[in-house]
Amino acid sequence: MLRKKIFITTLGILALYISFSFTYITPASIASITGQQKGWISLFDDKTFNGWHSYGKTMVGKAWTIQDGAIYLNAANKKNYQTDGGGDIITNESFKNFHFKVDWKISKGGNSGILFFVQDNPAKYHETWNTGMEMQVLDNDGHPDGKIHKHRAGDLYDLIACSKETVKPVGEWNTAEIIADHGKLEFILNGTVVVKTIMWDDNWKNMIAHSKFNDMPGFGMFQEGHIALQDHGNDVWYKNIQIKLLP
């Protein structure tokens, strides 16, 4: 009987220990610790827009909000192709060689994009996409761009189509990665490499010359810049935004 009581007491203490352990060691904290160990830097704290601003401004437009730990563009009020009080938002910092990762979810019929090497100079470049290249974010089945080659989700917009389409149905979360490493560029969508190319060589310049950006001298030529999340006038969500700086 004594042995049984000791066993039950031990189980109780163990259960209490596990309960306290899981109070402090959550999956989120484990992921955070793992990320820090691997050199990942969070670009979004799930609560504020610290580290971000609207293109050419100092603050983030009111149409961008935070919803359930995600950056959410509420496109209820439209202004041209964008949202009233919206506009693209960009990181305060600029980056050169990096591995960028983000989860995104698009609304039905929605369009957005992740841009990089953006120059924050609206006096010279009216839009983020006058300088920055884009990984397309899209409802392929519900938006007209889904019918255009090189304009589908995961494409290097208007330059290179996905080698394989791995995008999830509208409303589901996708994980996108952009790796820019001394001229080598890779797009990864949901764990699969979908675009792979070399930037700034003759082939790169030829692709731009045969694209819709051929009359924009700054497009695709900068080797350092900001990362932008695009306001294309549709609801879109972004979360788990991280970057790893490459040597």
Secondary structure as GFF3:
##gff-version 3
##sequence-region A 1 247
A	DSSP	alpha_helix	2	24	.	.	.	ID=ss1
A	DSSP	alpha_helix	27	37	.	.	.	ID=ss2
A	DSSP	beta_strand	41	42	.	.	.	ID=ss3
A	DSSP	beta_strand	52	54	.	.	.	ID=ss4
A	DSSP	beta_strand	64	67	.	.	.	ID=ss5
A	DSSP	beta_strand	70	73	.	.	.	ID=ss6
A	DSSP	beta_strand	78	79	.	.	.	ID=ss7
A	DSSP	beta_strand	82	83	.	.	.	ID=ss8
A	DSSP	beta_strand	89	91	.	.	.	ID=ss9
A	DSSP	beta_strand	98	106	.	.	.	ID=ss10
A	DSSP	beta_strand	111	118	.	.	.	ID=ss11
A	DSSP	three_ten_helix	128	130	.	.	.	ID=ss12
A	DSSP	beta_strand	133	138	.	.	.	ID=ss13
A	DSSP	three_ten_helix	144	147	.	.	.	ID=ss14
A	DSSP	beta_strand	174	181	.	.	.	ID=ss15
A	DSSP	beta_strand	184	189	.	.	.	ID=ss16
A	DSSP	beta_strand	192	198	.	.	.	ID=ss17
A	DSSP	alpha_helix	202	209	.	.	.	ID=ss18
A	DSSP	beta_strand	226	229	.	.	.	ID=ss19
A	DSSP	beta_strand	236	245	.	.	.	ID=ss20
###
